[in-house]
Amino acid sequence: MRMVFDAVPVDARESVYRRFEEEIGRRFQMEHRFAESSERKRVAIMVSREDHCLSDLLWRWRSGELGAEVVVVISNHPDHREQVTSLGLPYHHVPVSTDARQEAEARILELLDDVDLLVLARYMQILSPGFLERLDAPAINIHHSFLPAFVGADPYRRAHERGVKLIGATAHYVTEELDAGPIIDQDVTRVSHRDEIGDLERIGRDIERVVLARAVKAHLDDRVLPDGTRTVVF
């Protein structure tokens, strides 16, 4: 259940929350929480070379559409520094190599201190279980295919080889199992035998932008309830 109601006066909130727990929550053995829509969540974005999802999220942030504060952008490449810093946001280049992955993840965790949401806007590195365990925030990833089909790398080439007639994108919460977290949002569009791999990638980028933005907005609006391996999205 999700209920929306007029804000309680600030000086009465703690009393209302306490009374709800004592008189209703315990009585019905409810798991519950209150979320104040006026409190803007702090969002961090991680990205690799492709910037279409990053650019879209930054545009939505600047326009006030996200209803949150983007506080930092982290990348394993230096490519987007000028774009990000021109908006007054901090940009951190943290290279990731096989030999120094733990050190890189430790540095990233330092930069992610006190964030409410991590968005992987086409960040093409696998986050270790240890990283996810220490990350004190949910993480949303955009996967460039319609999961559970074509899990892993190079999905558009494999989709082209199979002659698919629909391609899509999936936004999901990040878990230890690769590309298997609870799905928040998905979308598809029709393609045909006339479309080459480059066409599929171009069409896919448009879907990825929209799907990721919808998933992030739903989370920020407290409209997503995890339910085991699924989600309920209001």
N, C-alpha and C positions, 0 to 999 in steps of 0.2 A: 504494500500500500504506500502511496505517496500523497501527502496532503499539503496544500499551499494555503497559507492564511496570512492575514495582516500581521506585520511585525509587532511583537510585544515591546512596550517601552523598555529602554535599556535598563533602567533601575529595577525592573520587575522580572527580567528574564531568568535570572538564577532561581528565583522563587517558583516561577512557572515550570521550569525544567525539573526542579526537585519535586514539585507536587505531581507532575506527570509520572515521574519514576515511581513515586510512593503509592499513588492512588490508581494508576492505570498500568504502567509498565510491569510492575511486580505481579499485580493481580492476574494479568493475562500472559505472563511470562514472555514479554515482547523483547525482541531485539530492535532497538530504535536509536535514532540520533536526530538532532536538530541542525539545520544548516541555514545560516543567515545569508540571504541573497545579496545583502549590502556589502558583505565581506568578500573582496575580490581575491581570488586564488592566485598564487604565484606559480608561473609556468616556466619550465626550462625546455629548450628545444635542442635536440641533437641531430646532426645532419652530416652526410658525406659529400660527394661531389654534386649530385643532382639537387637543384635548388627549387624545383617547382612547388613542392609542398611547403618548404620554408618560406618562399616569397608569398605564397597565398596566406599562410598563417600570419605573417608580419603585416600584410595588407589588412586582414580582418582585425588584428590587434590595433593598428593605427586608426581604423575607422570606428573602433569601439564595439565591433560586432561580437568579439569573443567574451567580453565582460570579465576579463582577467588581466593580470599584469604579466607580460613576458619579461623575465628578469635576467636571462642569460641564454646565449647560444654557444654550443660546444660542437666542434667538428674535428675529425681526424685528418682534415685537409685545410689549408689556409685560404681556399678559393673565395669564400663569401665574406671575408673580413670587412671589406669596404662597404658592401651592401648593408651589413648589420650595424657597424659602428656609425654609419651616416645617420642612423635613426636614434643614436644615443644609447645603444645597448652594448653591453660587454660581449666580446667575441673571444673565445679561448680555443686555440689550436692545440689539441692534445693528440700527437701521433700515437698510433697503436701498432705494435709489432709483435710477432710471435714470442720473441725473447723477453719483451718488457710489457706484456699485457697486464700483469698484476699491478705494476707501477702506474700504468696509464689509468686503469680503473680506480686506483686509490686517489689519483689526482682528480678524476672526474667526480668522484663522490664528495671530495672537498668542495668542489664548485657547485654541487647540487644540494648543499646544506640549506635547510629551511625552504624547500620548494614543496608545493602541494601536488604537482603533476609534472611528469616527464613525458615529452612527446618525441618519438623517434620519427622524424620527418625524412624518411629514406636514409637512415643511419645504417650503413652496410657492414656493421660489425655485430657479432653475436655476443650478448652480454652474459657473463658467467653466472652460475647459480649463486656464488658468493656475493657478486655485485648486487643481484636482485634482492638477496637477503638483507644486505646492509642498506639498500636504498629505502629510505623512509617515506615513500610516496608511490602511488600507482604509476605505471608506465603504459602508454598507448603506442602501438606500432601500426604503420600502414604497410600492408603486404600487396605487392603488385600482381595479384591474381585473385580469382574468386575461390577462396579456401573452402573445402579442403583440397581442391584440385591444384596441381602444379606447385606443391610445397617446395621451398628451397630456391636455388638460383636459376636465373635465365628462363623464367616462365614463358615469356613471349615467344622465344624461339621454339620451345616445346609445344606451345599452343599452336603456333604456325605449322609445325610438323604434323600435328594431329588434325589440322584443318578445322579448328573450332569455329563456331558461328556466333559465339558469345564470349566476350572477355569482360573481366571485372576487376574489382579491388576490394580488399577486406581490411577494416580497422578492428584491432583486437587488443585486449590487455596482454601484456608480456608476462609469460610464465617461464619456468625452467625448460619446458618442452618446446622446442622450436616451432613457431607458427601454429601453436595449438591452444593459445589462450582464449578465454571467453570472447566471442565475437560481439562487437558493439554495432557496427554498421557495414553494409555491403551495397554494391551497385554493379550493374552490368550494362553493356551496350552491344548492339549487333555489329558483326563484321562479316566479311565475305572472302571468297577465294581471291578477289582482286587486291586485298590488302596484304602488303608485304610486312616483314618484321618491323621496319621503321614506322609504318603506318600504325601497327598495333601498339608500338611504344608511345607514339604521339597521342593516340586515342586513350591509351591507358593512363597517361599522365593527367589528362583532364579528369578521369574518373577518380584517380587517387587523391587529387586536390579536394574534390567535393566530399568524398567519403571520409577522409581524415578530418576535415573541418567539421562535418556533422557529428562525428564521434567525439571530438574534443569538446564541442559546444554542449553536447548532451551530458558529458561528464561534468563540465564546469557548472551546468545548471542543476546538478544533482538529480538527473533524470535516469541514471543507470543504476540498477540494482543487480549485483552479481548473484547468481543462483547456481552454485556448483560450477560446472563447465559451461554454463550458459549465462546470458544476461537478460534482464527484463528492462526494456527501454521505454520510458513514458513519453 
